[in-house]
Amino acid sequence: MPTQDDYETARALALDTLSKLDIERCCTNAGLSPE
């Protein structure tokens, strides 16, 4: 069974991925490259 620590790690990774995708989407909308 996953521990509370596993959930925290997974949640942190998910949030990190989401914010990266969000930043890329904002850049794309602004006509900029995400680099």
C-alpha distances in whole Angstrom, upper triangle without the diagonal:
4,6,10,11,10,11,14,15,14,16,19,19,19,22,24,24,25,28,29,30,31,34,35,35,38,39,40,41,44,45,43,41,38,39
4,7,8,6,7,10,11,10,13,15,15,16,19,20,21,22,24,26,26,28,30,31,32,34,36,37,38,40,42,40,38,35,36
4,5,5,7,9,10,11,13,14,16,17,19,20,21,23,25,26,27,29,31,32,33,35,37,38,39,41,42,41,39,35,36
4,5,5,6,9,10,11,12,14,15,16,18,20,21,23,24,26,27,29,30,31,33,35,36,37,39,41,39,37,34,35
4,5,5,6,9,10,11,12,14,15,17,18,20,21,23,24,26,27,29,30,32,33,35,36,38,39,37,35,32,32
4,5,5,6,8,10,11,12,14,15,16,18,20,21,23,24,26,27,28,30,32,33,34,36,38,36,34,30,31
4,5,5,6,9,10,10,12,14,15,16,18,20,21,22,24,26,27,28,30,31,32,34,36,34,33,29,30
4,6,5,6,9,10,11,12,14,15,16,18,20,21,22,24,26,27,29,30,31,33,35,33,31,28,29
4,5,5,6,9,10,11,12,14,15,17,18,20,21,23,24,26,27,29,30,32,33,31,29,25,26
4,5,5,6,9,10,11,12,14,15,16,18,20,21,22,24,26,27,28,30,32,30,28,24,26
4,5,5,6,9,10,10,12,14,15,16,18,20,21,22,24,26,27,28,30,29,27,24,25
4,5,5,6,9,10,11,12,14,15,17,18,20,21,23,24,26,27,29,27,25,21,23
4,5,5,6,9,10,11,12,14,15,17,18,20,21,23,24,26,27,25,23,19,21
4,5,5,6,9,10,11,12,14,15,16,18,20,21,22,24,26,24,23,19,21
4,5,5,6,9,10,10,12,14,15,16,18,20,21,22,24,23,21,18,20
4,5,5,6,9,10,11,12,14,15,17,18,20,21,23,21,19,15,17
4,6,5,6,9,10,11,12,14,15,16,18,20,21,19,17,14,16
4,5,5,6,9,10,10,12,14,15,16,18,20,19,17,14,17
4,5,5,6,9,10,10,12,14,15,16,18,17,16,12,15
4,5,5,6,9,10,11,12,14,15,17,15,13,9,11
4,5,5,6,9,10,10,12,14,15,14,13,10,12
4,5,5,6,9,10,11,12,14,13,13,10,14
4,5,5,6,9,10,11,12,11,10,7,10
4,5,5,6,9,10,10,9,8,5,9
4,5,5,6,9,10,10,10,8,12
4,5,5,6,9,9,10,9,12
4,5,5,6,5,6,6,9
4,5,5,5,6,7,11
4,5,7,10,10,14
4,6,9,10,13
4,7,9,12
4,6,8
4,5
4
